[in-house]
Amino acid sequence: MLKVNEYFDGKVKSIALNNSEGQLTAGVMEAGDYEFGTSQQEEMTVVSGALQIQLPGESSFTTYSKGQRFNVAAGVRFQVKVVEQTAYLCRYFD
């Protein structure tokens, strides 16, 4: 069964699924500034648009555009800036 997640008053939405590739979410973010926390290691791929990401220990934001990906460790918080509606795919690892 698919699980729908909604965050930040509906400005971030995702659909969770499990398949042969593992545990994933496909989602969209409205323009805005967000802080996310992780419970598992994540690999995020930008599907459309761009995300500006500031990971723990980094002093500035890095922009990831369509087709680019980045990894986030488990148990951390990270900053996200979104300039236009952006779609992403997130893969979770144990």
PDB file with one MODEL, atoms N, CA, C and O in Angstrom:
MODEL        1
ATOM      1  N   MET A   1       0.837  -1.173   0.000  1.00  0.00           N
ATOM      2  CA  MET A   1       0.000   0.000   0.000  1.00  0.00           C
ATOM      3  C   MET A   1       0.889   1.246   0.000  1.00  0.00           C
ATOM      4  O   MET A   1       1.910   1.286   0.686  1.00  0.00           O
ATOM      5  N   LEU A   2       0.505   2.232  -0.753  1.00  0.00           N
ATOM      6  CA  LEU A   2       1.233   3.492  -0.808  1.00  0.00           C
ATOM      7  C   LEU A   2       0.879   4.343   0.417  1.00  0.00           C
ATOM      8  O   LEU A   2      -0.255   4.328   0.896  1.00  0.00           O
ATOM      9  N   LYS A   3       1.881   5.086   0.911  1.00  0.00           N
ATOM     10  CA  LYS A   3       1.652   5.977   2.050  1.00  0.00           C
ATOM     11  C   LYS A   3       1.938   7.404   1.605  1.00  0.00           C
ATOM     12  O   LYS A   3       3.005   7.687   1.059  1.00  0.00           O
ATOM     13  N   VAL A   4       0.983   8.307   1.839  1.00  0.00           N
ATOM     14  CA  VAL A   4       1.134   9.709   1.476  1.00  0.00           C
ATOM     15  C   VAL A   4       1.607  10.488   2.706  1.00  0.00           C
ATOM     16  O   VAL A   4       1.019  10.378   3.782  1.00  0.00           O
ATOM     17  N   ASN A   5       2.670  11.273   2.538  1.00  0.00           N
ATOM     18  CA  ASN A   5       3.215  12.105   3.612  1.00  0.00           C
ATOM     19  C   ASN A   5       3.063  13.572   3.217  1.00  0.00           C
ATOM     20  O   ASN A   5       3.194  13.930   2.047  1.00  0.00           O
ATOM     21  N   GLU A   6       2.786  14.412   4.212  1.00  0.00           N
ATOM     22  CA  GLU A   6       2.632  15.846   3.972  1.00  0.00           C
ATOM     23  C   GLU A   6       3.314  16.599   5.102  1.00  0.00           C
ATOM     24  O   GLU A   6       3.107  16.291   6.276  1.00  0.00           O
ATOM     25  N   TYR A   7       4.141  17.604   4.741  1.00  0.00           N
ATOM     26  CA  TYR A   7       4.912  18.368   5.710  1.00  0.00           C
ATOM     27  C   TYR A   7       4.774  19.867   5.423  1.00  0.00           C
ATOM     28  O   TYR A   7       4.363  20.266   4.333  1.00  0.00           O
ATOM     29  N   PHE A   8       5.124  20.684   6.414  1.00  0.00           N
ATOM     30  CA  PHE A   8       5.180  22.142   6.237  1.00  0.00           C
ATOM     31  C   PHE A   8       3.888  22.700   5.635  1.00  0.00           C
ATOM     32  O   PHE A   8       3.902  23.403   4.625  1.00  0.00           O
ATOM     33  N   ASP A   9       2.768  22.361   6.291  1.00  0.00           N
ATOM     34  CA  ASP A   9       1.449  22.866   5.874  1.00  0.00           C
ATOM     35  C   ASP A   9       1.133  22.543   4.414  1.00  0.00           C
ATOM     36  O   ASP A   9       0.525  23.350   3.712  1.00  0.00           O
ATOM     37  N   GLY A  10       1.547  21.362   3.964  1.00  0.00           N
ATOM     38  CA  GLY A  10       1.229  20.916   2.612  1.00  0.00           C
ATOM     39  C   GLY A  10       2.186  21.396   1.538  1.00  0.00           C
ATOM     40  O   GLY A  10       1.965  21.128   0.357  1.00  0.00           O
ATOM     41  N   LYS A  11       3.252  22.103   1.920  1.00  0.00           N
ATOM     42  CA  LYS A  11       4.206  22.618   0.927  1.00  0.00           C
ATOM     43  C   LYS A  11       5.190  21.551   0.458  1.00  0.00           C
ATOM     44  O   LYS A  11       5.857  21.723  -0.563  1.00  0.00           O
ATOM     45  N   VAL A  12       5.281  20.446   1.205  1.00  0.00           N
ATOM     46  CA  VAL A  12       6.107  19.301   0.812  1.00  0.00           C
ATOM     47  C   VAL A  12       5.231  18.064   0.920  1.00  0.00           C
ATOM     48  O   VAL A  12       4.653  17.791   1.972  1.00  0.00           O
ATOM     49  N   LYS A  13       5.136  17.316  -0.179  1.00  0.00           N
ATOM     50  CA  LYS A  13       4.320  16.098  -0.198  1.00  0.00           C
ATOM     51  C   LYS A  13       5.108  14.973  -0.851  1.00  0.00           C
ATOM     52  O   LYS A  13       5.868  15.193  -1.794  1.00  0.00           O
ATOM     53  N   SER A  14       4.915  13.762  -0.333  1.00  0.00           N
ATOM     54  CA  SER A  14       5.584  12.610  -0.929  1.00  0.00           C
ATOM     55  C   SER A  14       4.705  11.377  -0.832  1.00  0.00           C
ATOM     56  O   SER A  14       3.776  11.309  -0.027  1.00  0.00           O
ATOM     57  N   ILE A  15       5.021  10.415  -1.668  1.00  0.00           N
ATOM     58  CA  ILE A  15       4.359   9.113  -1.648  1.00  0.00           C
ATOM     59  C   ILE A  15       5.439   8.075  -1.403  1.00  0.00           C
ATOM     60  O   ILE A  15       6.419   8.008  -2.145  1.00  0.00           O
ATOM     61  N   ALA A  16       5.264   7.259  -0.359  1.00  0.00           N
ATOM     62  CA  ALA A  16       6.233   6.230   0.005  1.00  0.00           C
ATOM     63  C   ALA A  16       5.863   4.908  -0.664  1.00  0.00           C
ATOM     64  O   ALA A  16       4.689   4.560  -0.788  1.00  0.00           O
ATOM     65  N   LEU A  17       6.894   4.186  -1.089  1.00  0.00           N
ATOM     66  CA  LEU A  17       6.693   2.876  -1.684  1.00  0.00           C
ATOM     67  C   LEU A  17       7.861   1.972  -1.353  1.00  0.00           C
ATOM     68  O   LEU A  17       8.953   2.437  -1.026  1.00  0.00           O
ATOM     69  N   ASN A  18       7.621   0.678  -1.441  1.00  0.00           N
ATOM     70  CA  ASN A  18       8.661  -0.337  -1.299  1.00  0.00           C
ATOM     71  C   ASN A  18       8.585  -1.220  -2.524  1.00  0.00           C
ATOM     72  O   ASN A  18       7.524  -1.752  -2.852  1.00  0.00           O
ATOM     73  N   ASN A  19       9.721  -1.377  -3.207  1.00  0.00           N
ATOM     74  CA  ASN A  19       9.759  -2.272  -4.362  1.00  0.00           C
ATOM     75  C   ASN A  19      11.117  -2.947  -4.420  1.00  0.00           C
ATOM     76  O   ASN A  19      11.850  -2.942  -3.431  1.00  0.00           O
ATOM     77  N   SER A  20      11.467  -3.529  -5.559  1.00  0.00           N
ATOM     78  CA  SER A  20      12.735  -4.259  -5.682  1.00  0.00           C
ATOM     79  C   SER A  20      13.950  -3.358  -5.492  1.00  0.00           C
ATOM     80  O   SER A  20      15.047  -3.859  -5.246  1.00  0.00           O
ATOM     81  N   GLU A  21      13.782  -2.050  -5.598  1.00  0.00           N
ATOM     82  CA  GLU A  21      14.886  -1.109  -5.386  1.00  0.00           C
ATOM     83  C   GLU A  21      15.001  -0.682  -3.932  1.00  0.00           C
ATOM     84  O   GLU A  21      15.956   0.005  -3.568  1.00  0.00           O
ATOM     85  N   GLY A  22      14.048  -1.072  -3.093  1.00  0.00           N
ATOM     86  CA  GLY A  22      14.102  -0.743  -1.675  1.00  0.00           C
ATOM     87  C   GLY A  22      12.995   0.186  -1.251  1.00  0.00           C
ATOM     88  O   GLY A  22      11.952   0.276  -1.897  1.00  0.00           O
ATOM     89  N   GLN A  23      13.239   0.888  -0.137  1.00  0.00           N
ATOM     90  CA  GLN A  23      12.278   1.836   0.412  1.00  0.00           C
ATOM     91  C   GLN A  23      12.556   3.201  -0.206  1.00  0.00           C
ATOM     92  O   GLN A  23      13.679   3.701  -0.141  1.00  0.00           O
ATOM     93  N   LEU A  24      11.510   3.814  -0.819  1.00  0.00           N
ATOM     94  CA  LEU A  24      11.666   5.079  -1.527  1.00  0.00           C
ATOM     95  C   LEU A  24      10.498   6.008  -1.247  1.00  0.00           C
ATOM     96  O   LEU A  24       9.422   5.575  -0.837  1.00  0.00           O
ATOM     97  N   THR A  25      10.733   7.304  -1.478  1.00  0.00           N
ATOM     98  CA  THR A  25       9.642   8.266  -1.552  1.00  0.00           C
ATOM     99  C   THR A  25       9.847   9.113  -2.800  1.00  0.00           C
ATOM    100  O   THR A  25      10.973   9.471  -3.145  1.00  0.00           O
ATOM    101  N   ALA A  26       8.751   9.425  -3.466  1.00  0.00           N
ATOM    102  CA  ALA A  26       8.760  10.349  -4.597  1.00  0.00           C
ATOM    103  C   ALA A  26       7.925  11.540  -4.153  1.00  0.00           C
ATOM    104  O   ALA A  26       6.799  11.382  -3.682  1.00  0.00           O
ATOM    105  N   GLY A  27       8.491  12.738  -4.310  1.00  0.00           N
ATOM    106  CA  GLY A  27       7.767  13.886  -3.786  1.00  0.00           C
ATOM    107  C   GLY A  27       8.019  15.176  -4.522  1.00  0.00           C
ATOM    108  O   GLY A  27       8.796  15.244  -5.474  1.00  0.00           O
ATOM    109  N   VAL A  28       7.329  16.207  -4.042  1.00  0.00           N
ATOM    110  CA  VAL A  28       7.460  17.555  -4.595  1.00  0.00           C
ATOM    111  C   VAL A  28       7.561  18.557  -3.445  1.00  0.00           C
ATOM    112  O   VAL A  28       7.016  18.347  -2.361  1.00  0.00           O
ATOM    113  N   MET A  29       8.273  19.650  -3.716  1.00  0.00           N
ATOM    114  CA  MET A  29       8.406  20.741  -2.748  1.00  0.00           C
ATOM    115  C   MET A  29       8.031  22.051  -3.424  1.00  0.00           C
ATOM    116  O   MET A  29       8.451  22.323  -4.548  1.00  0.00           O
ATOM    117  N   GLU A  30       7.240  22.859  -2.731  1.00  0.00           N
ATOM    118  CA  GLU A  30       6.954  24.219  -3.169  1.00  0.00           C
ATOM    119  C   GLU A  30       8.164  25.090  -2.858  1.00  0.00           C
ATOM    120  O   GLU A  30       9.014  24.708  -2.053  1.00  0.00           O
ATOM    121  N   ALA A  31       8.247  26.247  -3.486  1.00  0.00           N
ATOM    122  CA  ALA A  31       9.310  27.199  -3.171  1.00  0.00           C
ATOM    123  C   ALA A  31       9.256  27.527  -1.684  1.00  0.00           C
ATOM    124  O   ALA A  31       8.178  27.711  -1.119  1.00  0.00           O
ATOM    125  N   GLY A  32      10.436  27.601  -1.048  1.00  0.00           N
ATOM    126  CA  GLY A  32      10.503  27.921   0.372  1.00  0.00           C
ATOM    127  C   GLY A  32      11.798  27.439   0.990  1.00  0.00           C
ATOM    128  O   GLY A  32      12.653  26.867   0.315  1.00  0.00           O
ATOM    129  N   ASP A  33      11.930  27.679   2.285  1.00  0.00           N
ATOM    130  CA  ASP A  33      13.085  27.243   3.073  1.00  0.00           C
ATOM    131  C   ASP A  33      12.607  26.201   4.074  1.00  0.00           C
ATOM    132  O   ASP A  33      11.592  26.395   4.742  1.00  0.00           O
ATOM    133  N   TYR A  34      13.344  25.090   4.177  1.00  0.00           N
ATOM    134  CA  TYR A  34      12.932  23.976   5.019  1.00  0.00           C
ATOM    135  C   TYR A  34      14.119  23.403   5.788  1.00  0.00           C
ATOM    136  O   TYR A  34      15.269  23.515   5.365  1.00  0.00           O
ATOM    137  N   GLU A  35      13.808  22.788   6.928  1.00  0.00           N
ATOM    138  CA  GLU A  35      14.802  22.008   7.656  1.00  0.00           C
ATOM    139  C   GLU A  35      14.238  20.606   7.825  1.00  0.00           C
ATOM    140  O   GLU A  35      13.125  20.431   8.320  1.00  0.00           O
ATOM    141  N   PHE A  36      15.008  19.614   7.415  1.00  0.00           N
ATOM    142  CA  PHE A  36      14.598  18.220   7.517  1.00  0.00           C
ATOM    143  C   PHE A  36      15.523  17.479   8.465  1.00  0.00           C
ATOM    144  O   PHE A  36      16.688  17.842   8.622  1.00  0.00           O
ATOM    145  N   GLY A  37      15.001  16.446   9.091  1.00  0.00           N
ATOM    146  CA  GLY A  37      15.793  15.543   9.909  1.00  0.00           C
ATOM    147  C   GLY A  37      15.714  14.150   9.326  1.00  0.00           C
ATOM    148  O   GLY A  37      14.712  13.776   8.716  1.00  0.00           O
ATOM    149  N   THR A  38      16.775  13.381   9.514  1.00  0.00           N
ATOM    150  CA  THR A  38      16.810  12.022   8.977  1.00  0.00           C
ATOM    151  C   THR A  38      16.848  10.994  10.102  1.00  0.00           C
ATOM    152  O   THR A  38      17.443  11.231  11.154  1.00  0.00           O
ATOM    153  N   SER A  39      16.218   9.874   9.874  1.00  0.00           N
ATOM    154  CA  SER A  39      16.336   8.745  10.804  1.00  0.00           C
ATOM    155  C   SER A  39      17.142   7.620  10.164  1.00  0.00           C
ATOM    156  O   SER A  39      17.668   6.753  10.862  1.00  0.00           O
ATOM    157  N   GLN A  40      17.237   7.634   8.848  1.00  0.00           N
ATOM    158  CA  GLN A  40      18.017   6.655   8.093  1.00  0.00           C
ATOM    159  C   GLN A  40      18.916   7.403   7.120  1.00  0.00           C
ATOM    160  O   GLN A  40      18.701   8.582   6.839  1.00  0.00           O
ATOM    161  N   GLN A  41      19.930   6.701   6.609  1.00  0.00           N
ATOM    162  CA  GLN A  41      20.741   7.292   5.544  1.00  0.00           C
ATOM    163  C   GLN A  41      19.850   7.447   4.319  1.00  0.00           C
ATOM    164  O   GLN A  41      19.034   6.575   4.021  1.00  0.00           O
ATOM    165  N   GLU A  42      20.012   8.578   3.601  1.00  0.00           N
ATOM    166  CA  GLU A  42      19.184   8.866   2.431  1.00  0.00           C
ATOM    167  C   GLU A  42      20.047   9.238   1.232  1.00  0.00           C
ATOM    168  O   GLU A  42      21.108   9.847   1.366  1.00  0.00           O
ATOM    169  N   GLU A  43      19.563   8.855   0.066  1.00  0.00           N
ATOM    170  CA  GLU A  43      20.134   9.320  -1.193  1.00  0.00           C
ATOM    171  C   GLU A  43      19.008  10.035  -1.931  1.00  0.00           C
ATOM    172  O   GLU A  43      18.003   9.421  -2.290  1.00  0.00           O
ATOM    173  N   MET A  44      19.181  11.331  -2.154  1.00  0.00           N
ATOM    174  CA  MET A  44      18.144  12.111  -2.819  1.00  0.00           C
ATOM    175  C   MET A  44      18.587  12.472  -4.227  1.00  0.00           C
ATOM    176  O   MET A  44      19.711  12.925  -4.441  1.00  0.00           O
ATOM    177  N   THR A  45      17.680  12.265  -5.193  1.00  0.00           N
ATOM    178  CA  THR A  45      17.916  12.609  -6.590  1.00  0.00           C
ATOM    179  C   THR A  45      16.887  13.653  -7.002  1.00  0.00           C
ATOM    180  O   THR A  45      15.692  13.479  -6.764  1.00  0.00           O
ATOM    181  N   VAL A  46      17.347  14.733  -7.618  1.00  0.00           N
ATOM    182  CA  VAL A  46      16.436  15.762  -8.119  1.00  0.00           C
ATOM    183  C   VAL A  46      15.875  15.277  -9.457  1.00  0.00           C
ATOM    184  O   VAL A  46      16.635  14.966 -10.375  1.00  0.00           O
ATOM    185  N   VAL A  47      14.573  15.215  -9.563  1.00  0.00           N
ATOM    186  CA  VAL A  47      13.904  14.746 -10.773  1.00  0.00           C
ATOM    187  C   VAL A  47      13.579  15.915 -11.705  1.00  0.00           C
ATOM    188  O   VAL A  47      13.695  15.793 -12.925  1.00  0.00           O
ATOM    189  N   SER A  48      13.174  17.042 -11.131  1.00  0.00           N
ATOM    190  CA  SER A  48      12.843  18.232 -11.902  1.00  0.00           C
ATOM    191  C   SER A  48      13.032  19.439 -11.004  1.00  0.00           C
ATOM    192  O   SER A  48      12.678  19.390  -9.826  1.00  0.00           O
ATOM    193  N   GLY A  49      13.585  20.523 -11.536  1.00  0.00           N
ATOM    194  CA  GLY A  49      13.842  21.708 -10.732  1.00  0.00           C
ATOM    195  C   GLY A  49      15.228  21.657 -10.117  1.00  0.00           C
ATOM    196  O   GLY A  49      16.158  21.118 -10.718  1.00  0.00           O
ATOM    197  N   ALA A  50      15.374  22.222  -8.909  1.00  0.00           N
ATOM    198  CA  ALA A  50      16.669  22.253  -8.229  1.00  0.00           C
ATOM    199  C   ALA A  50      16.462  22.415  -6.728  1.00  0.00           C
ATOM    200  O   ALA A  50      15.492  23.031  -6.286  1.00  0.00           O
ATOM    201  N   LEU A  51      17.384  21.858  -5.954  1.00  0.00           N
ATOM    202  CA  LEU A  51      17.391  22.014  -4.504  1.00  0.00           C
ATOM    203  C   LEU A  51      18.719  22.622  -4.087  1.00  0.00           C
ATOM    204  O   LEU A  51      19.777  22.209  -4.563  1.00  0.00           O
ATOM    205  N   GLN A  52      18.662  23.595  -3.203  1.00  0.00           N
ATOM    206  CA  GLN A  52      19.873  24.146  -2.599  1.00  0.00           C
ATOM    207  C   GLN A  52      19.977  23.508  -1.213  1.00  0.00           C
ATOM    208  O   GLN A  52      19.074  23.647  -0.388  1.00  0.00           O
ATOM    209  N   ILE A  53      21.086  22.809  -0.967  1.00  0.00           N
ATOM    210  CA  ILE A  53      21.228  21.980   0.225  1.00  0.00           C
ATOM    211  C   ILE A  53      22.414  22.439   1.057  1.00  0.00           C
ATOM    212  O   ILE A  53      23.494  22.697   0.525  1.00  0.00           O
ATOM    213  N   GLN A  54      22.206  22.540   2.365  1.00  0.00           N
ATOM    214  CA  GLN A  54      23.314  22.770   3.296  1.00  0.00           C
ATOM    215  C   GLN A  54      23.318  21.593   4.273  1.00  0.00           C
ATOM    216  O   GLN A  54      22.450  21.480   5.139  1.00  0.00           O
ATOM    217  N   LEU A  55      24.310  20.726   4.112  1.00  0.00           N
ATOM    218  CA  LEU A  55      24.446  19.555   4.962  1.00  0.00           C
ATOM    219  C   LEU A  55      25.205  19.925   6.234  1.00  0.00           C
ATOM    220  O   LEU A  55      25.901  20.941   6.259  1.00  0.00           O
ATOM    221  N   PRO A  56      25.084  19.120   7.289  1.00  0.00           N
ATOM    222  CA  PRO A  56      25.803  19.391   8.528  1.00  0.00           C
ATOM    223  C   PRO A  56      27.305  19.534   8.264  1.00  0.00           C
ATOM    224  O   PRO A  56      27.890  18.766   7.501  1.00  0.00           O
ATOM    225  N   GLY A  57      27.913  20.528   8.906  1.00  0.00           N
ATOM    226  CA  GLY A  57      29.341  20.754   8.756  1.00  0.00           C
ATOM    227  C   GLY A  57      29.730  21.587   7.553  1.00  0.00           C
ATOM    228  O   GLY A  57      30.889  21.981   7.427  1.00  0.00           O
ATOM    229  N   GLU A  58      28.785  21.866   6.665  1.00  0.00           N
ATOM    230  CA  GLU A  58      29.074  22.698   5.504  1.00  0.00           C
ATOM    231  C   GLU A  58      28.697  24.150   5.822  1.00  0.00           C
ATOM    232  O   GLU A  58      27.704  24.405   6.503  1.00  0.00           O
ATOM    233  N   SER A  59      29.492  25.085   5.328  1.00  0.00           N
ATOM    234  CA  SER A  59      29.255  26.495   5.631  1.00  0.00           C
ATOM    235  C   SER A  59      28.399  27.207   4.588  1.00  0.00           C
ATOM    236  O   SER A  59      27.975  28.343   4.799  1.00  0.00           O
ATOM    237  N   SER A  60      28.145  26.532   3.455  1.00  0.00           N
ATOM    238  CA  SER A  60      27.348  27.164   2.407  1.00  0.00           C
ATOM    239  C   SER A  60      26.409  26.131   1.767  1.00  0.00           C
ATOM    240  O   SER A  60      26.500  24.931   2.024  1.00  0.00           O
ATOM    241  N   PHE A  61      25.515  26.638   0.935  1.00  0.00           N
ATOM    242  CA  PHE A  61      24.560  25.779   0.231  1.00  0.00           C
ATOM    243  C   PHE A  61      25.172  25.322  -1.091  1.00  0.00           C
ATOM    244  O   PHE A  61      25.926  26.060  -1.726  1.00  0.00           O
ATOM    245  N   THR A  62      24.839  24.097  -1.496  1.00  0.00           N
ATOM    246  CA  THR A  62      25.221  23.545  -2.791  1.00  0.00           C
ATOM    247  C   THR A  62      23.942  23.297  -3.576  1.00  0.00           C
ATOM    248  O   THR A  62      22.983  22.746  -3.034  1.00  0.00           O
ATOM    249  N   THR A  63      23.911  23.693  -4.841  1.00  0.00           N
ATOM    250  CA  THR A  63      22.730  23.504  -5.686  1.00  0.00           C
ATOM    251  C   THR A  63      22.828  22.185  -6.431  1.00  0.00           C
ATOM    252  O   THR A  63      23.842  21.883  -7.060  1.00  0.00           O
ATOM    253  N   TYR A  64      21.748  21.397  -6.350  1.00  0.00           N
ATOM    254  CA  TYR A  64      21.621  20.138  -7.078  1.00  0.00           C
ATOM    255  C   TYR A  64      20.463  20.297  -8.054  1.00  0.00           C
ATOM    256  O   TYR A  64      19.341  20.610  -7.654  1.00  0.00           O
ATOM    257  N   SER A  65      20.744  20.079  -9.338  1.00  0.00           N
ATOM    258  CA  SER A  65      19.750  20.246 -10.397  1.00  0.00           C
ATOM    259  C   SER A  65      19.285  18.886 -10.905  1.00  0.00           C
ATOM    260  O   SER A  65      19.750  17.841 -10.446  1.00  0.00           O
ATOM    261  N   LYS A  66      18.368  18.920 -11.851  1.00  0.00           N
ATOM    262  CA  LYS A  66      17.778  17.716 -12.432  1.00  0.00           C
ATOM    263  C   LYS A  66      18.855  16.671 -12.741  1.00  0.00           C
ATOM    264  O   LYS A  66      19.842  16.953 -13.420  1.00  0.00           O
ATOM    265  N   GLY A  67      18.636  15.454 -12.222  1.00  0.00           N
ATOM    266  CA  GLY A  67      19.540  14.333 -12.467  1.00  0.00           C
ATOM    267  C   GLY A  67      20.678  14.219 -11.469  1.00  0.00           C
ATOM    268  O   GLY A  67      21.363  13.197 -11.441  1.00  0.00           O
ATOM    269  N   GLN A  68      20.900  15.240 -10.650  1.00  0.00           N
ATOM    270  CA  GLN A  68      21.983  15.180  -9.660  1.00  0.00           C
ATOM    271  C   GLN A  68      21.456  14.605  -8.348  1.00  0.00           C
ATOM    272  O   GLN A  68      20.266  14.692  -8.045  1.00  0.00           O
ATOM    273  N   ARG A  69      22.375  14.012  -7.574  1.00  0.00           N
ATOM    274  CA  ARG A  69      21.976  13.403  -6.304  1.00  0.00           C
ATOM    275  C   ARG A  69      22.972  13.742  -5.222  1.00  0.00           C
ATOM    276  O   ARG A  69      24.110  14.128  -5.492  1.00  0.00           O
ATOM    277  N   PHE A  70      22.517  13.589  -3.985  1.00  0.00           N
ATOM    278  CA  PHE A  70      23.368  13.802  -2.825  1.00  0.00           C
ATOM    279  C   PHE A  70      22.945  12.833  -1.729  1.00  0.00           C
ATOM    280  O   PHE A  70      21.831  12.309  -1.747  1.00  0.00           O
ATOM    281  N   ASN A  71      23.842  12.599  -0.778  1.00  0.00           N
ATOM    282  CA  ASN A  71      23.591  11.679   0.326  1.00  0.00           C
ATOM    283  C   ASN A  71      23.531  12.439   1.636  1.00  0.00           C
ATOM    284  O   ASN A  71      24.240  13.424   1.839  1.00  0.00           O
ATOM    285  N   VAL A  72      22.668  11.960   2.523  1.00  0.00           N
ATOM    286  CA  VAL A  72      22.518  12.547   3.843  1.00  0.00           C
ATOM    287  C   VAL A  72      22.653  11.414   4.857  1.00  0.00           C
ATOM    288  O   VAL A  72      22.011  10.372   4.721  1.00  0.00           O
ATOM    289  N   ALA A  73      23.486  11.620   5.865  1.00  0.00           N
ATOM    290  CA  ALA A  73      23.688  10.608   6.904  1.00  0.00           C
ATOM    291  C   ALA A  73      22.434  10.464   7.774  1.00  0.00           C
ATOM    292  O   ALA A  73      21.580  11.350   7.797  1.00  0.00           O
ATOM    293  N   ALA A  74      22.338   9.357   8.476  1.00  0.00           N
ATOM    294  CA  ALA A  74      21.243   9.136   9.419  1.00  0.00           C
ATOM    295  C   ALA A  74      21.448   9.991  10.663  1.00  0.00           C
ATOM    296  O   ALA A  74      22.582  10.246  11.071  1.00  0.00           O
ATOM    297  N   GLY A  75      20.346  10.431  11.262  1.00  0.00           N
ATOM    298  CA  GLY A  75      20.395  11.132  12.527  1.00  0.00           C
ATOM    299  C   GLY A  75      20.902  12.557  12.483  1.00  0.00           C
ATOM    300  O   GLY A  75      21.457  13.050  13.465  1.00  0.00           O
ATOM    301  N   VAL A  76      20.717  13.233  11.341  1.00  0.00           N
ATOM    302  CA  VAL A  76      21.171  14.628  11.221  1.00  0.00           C
ATOM    303  C   VAL A  76      20.016  15.523  10.757  1.00  0.00           C
ATOM    304  O   VAL A  76      18.967  15.038  10.334  1.00  0.00           O
ATOM    305  N   ARG A  77      20.233  16.824  10.846  1.00  0.00           N
ATOM    306  CA  ARG A  77      19.303  17.811  10.316  1.00  0.00           C
ATOM    307  C   ARG A  77      20.028  18.559   9.217  1.00  0.00           C
ATOM    308  O   ARG A  77      21.228  18.813   9.321  1.00  0.00           O
ATOM    309  N   PHE A  78      19.290  18.924   8.137  1.00  0.00           N
ATOM    310  CA  PHE A  78      19.904  19.666   7.038  1.00  0.00           C
ATOM    311  C   PHE A  78      18.926  20.692   6.494  1.00  0.00           C
ATOM    312  O   PHE A  78      17.711  20.561   6.643  1.00  0.00           O
ATOM    313  N   GLN A  79      19.484  21.720   5.859  1.00  0.00           N
ATOM    314  CA  GLN A  79      18.714  22.853   5.357  1.00  0.00           C
ATOM    315  C   GLN A  79      18.467  22.711   3.853  1.00  0.00           C
ATOM    316  O   GLN A  79      19.331  22.243   3.112  1.00  0.00           O
ATOM    317  N   VAL A  80      17.273  23.123   3.417  1.00  0.00           N
ATOM    318  CA  VAL A  80      16.899  23.056   2.009  1.00  0.00           C
ATOM    319  C   VAL A  80      16.260  24.379   1.607  1.00  0.00           C
ATOM    320  O   VAL A  80      15.378  24.888   2.297  1.00  0.00           O
ATOM    321  N   LYS A  81      16.715  24.932   0.479  1.00  0.00           N
ATOM    322  CA  LYS A  81      16.079  26.097  -0.137  1.00  0.00           C
ATOM    323  C   LYS A  81      15.567  25.665  -1.506  1.00  0.00           C
ATOM    324  O   LYS A  81      16.275  25.009  -2.270  1.00  0.00           O
ATOM    325  N   VAL A  82      14.332  26.042  -1.803  1.00  0.00           N
ATOM    326  CA  VAL A  82      13.702  25.686  -3.074  1.00  0.00           C
ATOM    327  C   VAL A  82      13.229  26.976  -3.728  1.00  0.00           C
ATOM    328  O   VAL A  82      12.459  27.728  -3.130  1.00  0.00           O
ATOM    329  N   VAL A  83      13.682  27.240  -4.954  1.00  0.00           N
ATOM    330  CA  VAL A  83      13.331  28.469  -5.664  1.00  0.00           C
ATOM    331  C   VAL A  83      12.052  28.286  -6.475  1.00  0.00           C
ATOM    332  O   VAL A  83      11.235  29.204  -6.549  1.00  0.00           O
ATOM    333  N   GLU A  84      11.866  27.114  -7.086  1.00  0.00           N
ATOM    334  CA  GLU A  84      10.658  26.801  -7.858  1.00  0.00           C
ATOM    335  C   GLU A  84      10.204  25.397  -7.488  1.00  0.00           C
ATOM    336  O   GLU A  84      10.985  24.624  -6.934  1.00  0.00           O
ATOM    337  N   GLN A  85       8.966  25.057  -7.782  1.00  0.00           N
ATOM    338  CA  GLN A  85       8.486  23.711  -7.494  1.00  0.00           C
ATOM    339  C   GLN A  85       9.499  22.704  -8.005  1.00  0.00           C
ATOM    340  O   GLN A  85       9.957  22.787  -9.144  1.00  0.00           O
ATOM    341  N   THR A  86       9.845  21.744  -7.142  1.00  0.00           N
ATOM    342  CA  THR A  86      10.881  20.770  -7.468  1.00  0.00           C
ATOM    343  C   THR A  86      10.414  19.368  -7.081  1.00  0.00           C
ATOM    344  O   THR A  86       9.808  19.170  -6.028  1.00  0.00           O
ATOM    345  N   ALA A  87      10.707  18.404  -7.949  1.00  0.00           N
ATOM    346  CA  ALA A  87      10.382  17.004  -7.685  1.00  0.00           C
ATOM    347  C   ALA A  87      11.657  16.246  -7.348  1.00  0.00           C
ATOM    348  O   ALA A  87      12.730  16.532  -7.878  1.00  0.00           O
ATOM    349  N   TYR A  88      11.516  15.270  -6.452  1.00  0.00           N
ATOM    350  CA  TYR A  88      12.676  14.493  -6.010  1.00  0.00           C
ATOM    351  C   TYR A  88      12.304  13.026  -5.801  1.00  0.00           C
ATOM    352  O   TYR A  88      11.132  12.670  -5.676  1.00  0.00           O
ATOM    353  N   LEU A  89      13.339  12.193  -5.768  1.00  0.00           N
ATOM    354  CA  LEU A  89      13.205  10.784  -5.416  1.00  0.00           C
ATOM    355  C   LEU A  89      14.183  10.535  -4.287  1.00  0.00           C
ATOM    356  O   LEU A  89      15.363  10.861  -4.412  1.00  0.00           O
ATOM    357  N   CYS A  90      13.718   9.963  -3.185  1.00  0.00           N
ATOM    358  CA  CYS A  90      14.571   9.694  -2.037  1.00  0.00           C
ATOM    359  C   CYS A  90      14.614   8.191  -1.784  1.00  0.00           C
ATOM    360  O   CYS A  90      13.572   7.544  -1.671  1.00  0.00           O
ATOM    361  N   ARG A  91      15.821   7.640  -1.698  1.00  0.00           N
ATOM    362  CA  ARG A  91      16.026   6.220  -1.388  1.00  0.00           C
ATOM    363  C   ARG A  91      16.599   6.130   0.012  1.00  0.00           C
ATOM    364  O   ARG A  91      17.510   6.880   0.362  1.00  0.00           O
ATOM    365  N   TYR A  92      16.067   5.210   0.822  1.00  0.00           N
ATOM    366  CA  TYR A  92      16.481   5.048   2.210  1.00  0.00           C
ATOM    367  C   TYR A  92      17.314   3.786   2.373  1.00  0.00           C
ATOM    368  O   TYR A  92      17.068   2.768   1.726  1.00  0.00           O
ATOM    369  N   PHE A  93      18.315   3.880   3.262  1.00  0.00           N
ATOM    370  CA  PHE A  93      19.206   2.755   3.540  1.00  0.00           C
ATOM    371  C   PHE A  93      19.242   2.501   5.042  1.00  0.00           C
ATOM    372  O   PHE A  93      19.133   3.435   5.836  1.00  0.00           O
ATOM    373  N   ASP A  94      19.392   1.247   5.428  1.00  0.00           N
ATOM    374  CA  ASP A  94      19.518   0.892   6.857  1.00  0.00           C
ATOM    375  C   ASP A  94      20.921   1.164   7.346  1.00  0.00           C
ATOM    376  O   ASP A  94      21.223   0.932   8.517  1.00  0.00           O
TER     377      ASP A  94
ENDMDL
END
